[in-house]
Amino acid sequence: MNTLAGILVVLHLLSWAIVLGGALVSLRDPKLPKGVLHGALMALLTGILLVGLYEMADIAAINHIKIGVKLILAGAVTALAAYGSSHQEKVSRGFLGALAGLTAVNVAIAVLWTG
């Protein structure tokens, strides 16, 4: 189970890297690449799978408040990515900055919130 958890963590972090990288690269020409939506959906899915795996296998103690905050942020990032993918004409630098900022906050919470 630890191997599966490790693989899911790697996929989860790579997914967030795709979202953050896609948003930052697009700041010059404000158009959202389709990969950003796919990365956000993958990050959301792998995060949910990780929580389920940790609960079932009792691999680590889970801080449910932290997971709830991260789930809300991941949902917001995914919603922004879905909206931006379907409404390319409304994507602005501010929109991309918000997407990148929420992604960075989500990753920072994962790393810095302990206990």
LUMDRENZA-496219 format. One line per field, with one value per residue: x negated, y negated, z negated of N, C-alpha, C in turn; residue number from 1; residue in one letter. Coordinates in steps of 0.2 Angstrom, whole numbers, plus 2048, in hexadecimal, padded with zeros to 3 digits. Layout:
BEGIN
n_u c(X;...) $
n_v c(Y;...) $
n_w c(Z;...) $
ca_u c(X;...) $
ca_v c(Y;...) $
ca_w c(Z;...) $
c_u c(X;...) $
c_v c(Y;...) $
c_w c(Z;...) $
nr c(NUM;...) $
rest c(A;...) $
//
This chain:
BEGIN
n_u c(7FC;7F6;7EE;7F7;7FD;7F3;7F1;7FD;7FB;7F1;7F7;801;7FA;7F3;7FE;803;7F8;7F9;805;801;7F5;7FB;804;7FB;7F3;7FC;7FE;7F8;7FF;80F;817;81E;816;81C;817;816;823;824;819;81E;829;824;81B;825;82C;821;81E;82A;82A;81E;822;82C;825;81B;824;82A;81F;819;80C;807;80B;819;81C;82B;831;827;827;834;833;829;830;83B;833;82E;839;83D;833;834;841;83E;835;83D;847;83E;839;845;849;840;83E;840;836;82A;81A;81C;825;81D;813;81A;81D;810;80C;815;812;805;807;80E;804;7FB;802;803;7F5;7F1;7FA;7FB;7FE) $
n_v c(806;7FA;7F7;7F5;7EA;7E1;7E0;7DA;7CE;7C8;7C7;7BE;7B2;7AF;7AC;7A1;799;798;790;784;781;780;775;76B;76A;766;758;74E;74F;74F;75D;76B;77B;78B;795;790;791;79F;7A3;79D;7A5;7B1;7AF;7AD;7B9;7C2;7BD;7C0;7CE;7D1;7CD;7D6;7E2;7E0;7E0;7ED;7F6;7F2;7EB;7DE;7D1;7C7;7B6;7AF;7A3;79B;7A3;7A0;792;792;799;791;786;78D;790;784;780;789;786;779;77C;784;77B;771;779;77B;76E;766;759;751;752;74B;742;740;74A;755;753;754;761;767;763;768;776;776;773;77E;788;783;784;792;795;78D;78D;795;7A2) $
n_w c(800;7FD;808;812;80C;80D;81B;81E;818;81F;82C;828;824;830;838;832;835;843;844;83E;846;852;851;84D;859;862;85F;867;874;872;872;86D;86C;871;869;85C;857;857;84F;843;840;83F;834;82A;82A;827;81A;813;814;80D;7FF;7FD;7FE;7F3;7E8;7E9;7E8;7DD;7DD;7DA;7CE;7D1;7D3;7D3;7D4;7DB;7E7;7EB;7ED;7F8;801;804;80A;815;81C;81F;828;832;837;83B;845;84E;852;858;863;86A;86D;875;87A;86F;867;85D;858;84B;847;84A;841;835;836;835;829;820;822;81D;810;80C;80D;804;7F8;7F7;7F5;7EA;7E0;7D1;7C6) $
ca_u c(800;7F2;7EC;7FD;7FE;7ED;7F2;802;7F9;7ED;7FC;804;7F5;7F2;804;803;7F3;7FC;809;7FD;7F1;7FF;806;7F6;7F0;801;7FF;7F6;804;814;81B;81D;816;821;813;817;829;822;815;822;82E;81F;819;82B;82D;81C;81F;830;828;819;825;82F;81F;819;829;82B;819;816;805;805;810;81B;81F;831;832;822;829;83A;830;826;836;83E;82F;82D;83F;83D;82E;837;846;83B;832;842;84A;83A;839;84B;84A;839;83E;841;830;825;815;81E;828;817;80F;81E;81C;80A;80C;819;80E;7FF;809;810;7FE;7F8;805;801;7EF;7EF;7FF;7F9;802) $
ca_v c(800;7F4;7F6;7F2;7E3;7DD;7DF;7D5;7C7;7C5;7C4;7B8;7AC;7AE;7A9;799;795;797;78B;77E;77F;77E;76E;766;769;762;751;74A;74F;752;762;771;781;791;799;78E;795;7A6;7A3;79C;7AA;7B7;7AE;7AE;7C0;7C6;7BB;7C4;7D5;7D1;7CC;7DC;7E7;7DF;7E2;7F4;7F9;7EF;7E9;7D8;7CE;7C2;7B0;7AE;79B;79A;7A6;79C;78C;794;79B;78A;783;791;790;77D;780;78D;782;774;77F;786;775;76E;77D;77B;767;764;752;74D;754;745;743;740;750;75A;752;757;769;769;761;76D;77C;775;773;785;78C;781;787;799;796;789;78E;79B;7A3) $
ca_w c(800;7FD;80F;815;80A;810;822;81E;815;824;831;825;825;837;83A;830;839;84A;843;83C;84B;858;84F;84E;85F;866;85D;86D;878;86D;874;869;870;86F;864;856;854;856;849;83D;83F;83C;82D;826;82A;823;813;810;813;807;7F9;7FC;7FC;7ED;7E4;7E9;7E7;7D7;7DF;7D6;7CB;7D5;7D0;7D7;7D5;7E0;7ED;7ED;7F0;7FE;806;807;80F;81B;81F;822;82D;837;839;83F;84B;852;855;85D;869;86F;86F;876;87B;869;863;85D;854;844;847;84A;83A;830;836;833;822;81C;822;819;809;80A;80C;7FE;7F2;7F7;7F2;7E4;7DA;7CE;7BF) $
c_u c(7FC;7EF;7F1;7FE;7F9;7EE;7F8;800;7F5;7F2;7FF;800;7F4;7F8;805;7FD;7F5;801;805;7F9;7F5;802;801;7F3;7F5;802;7FD;7FC;80A;819;819;81C;81A;81D;814;81D;827;81E;819;826;82A;81D;81F;82C;828;81C;824;82D;822;81D;829;82A;81D;81E;82A;825;816;80E;803;80C;812;81E;825;832;82D;824;82F;838;82D;82B;839;83A;82E;833;840;839;831;83D;843;838;837;846;845;839;83F;84C;843;839;83E;83B;82B;81F;817;821;822;813;813;81D;816;809;80F;815;808;801;80B;80A;7FB;7FB;803;7FA;7EE;7F4;7FD;7FD;809) $
c_v c(7FA;7F2;7F3;7EB;7DE;7DB;7D9;7CE;7C4;7C3;7BE;7B2;7AA;7AA;7A2;796;794;791;784;77C;77D;777;769;765;765;75B;74D;749;753;756;768;777;787;795;797;791;79C;7A7;7A2;7A2;7B0;7B5;7AF;7B5;7C4;7C4;7BF;7CB;7D6;7D1;7D3;7E2;7E6;7E1;7E9;7F8;7F7;7EE;7E3;7D5;7C8;7BC;7AE;7A7;799;79D;7A2;795;78D;796;795;787;787;791;789;77D;784;78A;77C;777;781;780;772;772;77C;773;764;75C;74E;74F;74D;747;744;747;756;759;755;75F;76B;768;766;774;77B;776;77A;789;78A;783;78E;79A;793;78B;795;79C;7A5) $
c_w c(800;804;813;813;80C;817;823;81C;81B;82A;82E;826;82C;83A;838;834;840;849;842;842;851;857;850;855;864;864;863;872;875;871;870;86D;86D;869;85D;853;853;850;842;83B;83C;835;828;825;825;81B;80F;80F;80D;800;7F8;7FA;7F5;7E7;7E3;7E6;7E0;7D8;7DB;7D4;7D0;7D1;7D5;7D8;7DB;7E7;7EF;7F0;7F7;803;809;80C;815;81F;823;828;833;83B;83E;846;850;856;85A;863;86D;871;870;877;874;864;863;859;84D;842;846;843;835;830;834;82B;81E;81C;81D;812;807;809;806;7F8;7F2;7F3;7EB;7DE;7D7;7C8;7C0) $
nr c(1;2;3;4;5;6;7;8;9;10;11;12;13;14;15;16;17;18;19;20;21;22;23;24;25;26;27;28;29;30;31;32;33;34;35;36;37;38;39;40;41;42;43;44;45;46;47;48;49;50;51;52;53;54;55;56;57;58;59;60;61;62;63;64;65;66;67;68;69;70;71;72;73;74;75;76;77;78;79;80;81;82;83;84;85;86;87;88;89;90;91;92;93;94;95;96;97;98;99;100;101;102;103;104;105;106;107;108;109;110;111;112;113;114;115) $
rest c(M;N;T;L;A;G;I;L;V;V;L;H;L;L;S;W;A;I;V;L;G;G;A;L;V;S;L;R;D;P;K;L;P;K;G;V;L;H;G;A;L;M;A;L;L;T;G;I;L;L;V;G;L;Y;E;M;A;D;I;A;A;I;N;H;I;K;I;G;V;K;L;I;L;A;G;A;V;T;A;L;A;A;Y;G;S;S;H;Q;E;K;V;S;R;G;F;L;G;A;L;A;G;L;T;A;V;N;V;A;I;A;V;L;W;T;G) $
//
